[in-house]
Amino acid sequence: MILFFKLGYRNLFRNKRRSILTSLAIGVGLASLMLMDGFWGGMTDNVIRNVTDTYLGHMQVHHYEYLDTMDNEKMIQDGEQLFNEMKQDKNIASITKRTMSVSMISSAEDSNNIILLGIEPELEKNISLFQERIIKGQFIEKDIDIVVGSKLLEKLGVDLGGRVVVTLSDVNTGELSQELFRVSGVFHMGNKQMDEQMALALLPVSQRMLGVKNGIHELAFRLNDDTLLDNKKYWSKYSSQINKIVNWKEKSPGIMGMLEMTNQSTAIIVSILLVLVGLGILNTLFMALYERIFEFGVLRSLGTRSSELIIMIMSEAASLSLMSIVFGVILSTGLGTFWYFFGVDYSGIEFGEITFTEKIYFVFTLKQYTFYPLLIFIFTILVSIYPGIHAARLTMAQALKKAV
């Protein structure tokens, strides 16, 4: 077997230019697969961070009907007690409580439907990025303060310090409750819906407007170990007939659908590249075969077995594949390292429900250095079987006829 491999390696360089060009082409194909995987990995991490860090957290608790109805009356059962219980869970890194009220905000110039988010700033900063994304003014400090999205501010036609009135429905009486606020700050989250339709006030203020002392619509929390994200059995202890716990995947099915679509796109691209690589290998091997057709005829007439000729062709393909893999790994590592440190700037580009707010950085994984090179190697060996069989079927008469 070692002898055949040596013969295959030497035969490969009978035509150095063709072998090197083919090797480079296959290597570029492999590098493309590895770089694509690293880019998609970086983009997936970016999307997940954008979803979980911006607002949602890893998991949330609601009244089981709240997400479907957005009814202000649908509050978490024993919300404060559940909040205190979950704070003690060692697997929960941080947790915040919120009210989320469908409301009307009005200024002297215009009015708009919004979600008024009642928060506790000290808890909220460990879950969301509202405080970090303040572009004007300051975060909430007083009962009269309200922070609004950048696009909402434009619609209302007010500036910092401007006065707005928020109107919502008291959950007990159904009567309208109004409160005068001063715009203390403006946030820009890079999410159209949040920037246009969300405002933040202190939790006690929103609870007072709703007519509830300790009412909570949402508990959002982050995990110390995200492997527990899909462990429904563990989190069932915080669920009840009234309360429902969901993770960010369930809360954002559109994002999950797009991530699954990228995986399908990756499979299609891999298939296309493999076909191109296979055609390149077939072309190289058949050109080498027809150049040396007399040689193969002589070998057959001397008693060389068909299986030995097939192994010889396959050893040439293996040598070509190994050379290509080395080149592809070096190329992808070089470019990947550059993008690992400097990233690809997609800031401001919308991807479904989110907008990228930071660069996408290349992600190195074991899969890139094992699965894709092995895939190329195995595929190359499989493709070489056909020209090997073709060579094994040659007779001396056929070889002389085609060589003339």
Sequence and secondary structure as in RCSB ss.txt:
>XXXX:A:sequence
MILFFKLGYRNLFRNKRRSILTSLAIGVGLASLMLMDGFWGGMTDNVIRNVTDTYLGHMQVHHYEYLDTMDNEKM
IQDGEQLFNEMKQDKNIASITKRTMSVSMISSAEDSNNIILLGIEPELEKNISLFQERIIKGQFIEKDIDIVVGS
KLLEKLGVDLGGRVVVTLSDVNTGELSQELFRVSGVFHMGNKQMDEQMALALLPVSQRMLGVKNGIHELAFRLND
DTLLDNKKYWSKYSSQINKIVNWKEKSPGIMGMLEMTNQSTAIIVSILLVLVGLGILNTLFMALYERIFEFGVLR
SLGTRSSELIIMIMSEAASLSLMSIVFGVILSTGLGTFWYFFGVDYSGIEFGEITFTEKIYFVFTLKQYTFYPLL
IFIFTILVSIYPGIHAARLTMAQALKKAV
>XXXX:A:secstr
 HHHHHHHHHHHGGGHHHHHHHHHHHHHHHHHHHHHHHHHHHHHHHHHHHHIIIII SEEEEETTHHHH  TT  
 TTHHHHHHHHHT TTEEEEEEEEEEEEEEE SS EEEEEEEEE HHHHTTT STTTTEEEE    STTEEEEEH
HHHHHHT  TT EEEEEEE TTT  EEEEEEEEEEEE  S HHHHHHEEEEEHHHHHHHHT SS  SEEEEEES 
GGGTT HHHHGGG  SSEEEEEHHHH HHHHHHHHHHHHHHHHHHHHHHHHHHHHHHHHHHHHHHHTHHHHHHHH
HTT  HHHHHHHHHHHHHHHHHHHHHHHHHHHHHHHHHHHHH B  TT EETTEE  S B     HHHHHHHHHH
HHHHHHHHHHHHHHHHHT  HHHHHHHH 
